[in-house]
Amino acid sequence: MADSVLKIKSYQFALQIIQLVKKLQKEQNEYILSRQIMRSGTAIGALIREAEFAQSKSDFVHKMSIALKEANETIYWISLLKDSSYIDNDTFIPMNSNCNELIALLVTIVKTSKRNLKN
């Protein structure tokens, strides 16, 4: 998984999250929601990196499943920020799209890995 698409995309997404949080805190003095999205949005890539050195196939599936949960939570925070007018559509649309892309990749990996565990 050295240069996998998922690894690269999750890292780039984490950088987007960090920039968003900086902007929210600097321009709007928003610290509660920004901390939540920082935690969940950066956890995705961290869990993917952890999965690289999973102790077993089931540990790999477990870590990827948690990354999927964090990505789903991040969609919630992005939507909440948009619907509460902290971010506009120009910020929301690419972030939502990127996170949904991560979710699609993670769903595929988790499903395939679970099938391989049974075989």
ABEGO torsion letter per residue (X at the ends): XAABAAAAAAAAAAAAAAAAAAAAAAAAGBAAAAAAAAAAAAAAAAAAAAAAABABAAAAAAAAAAAAAAAAAAAAAAAAAAAAGABBAAAAAAAAAAAAAAAAAAAAAAAAAAAAAAX
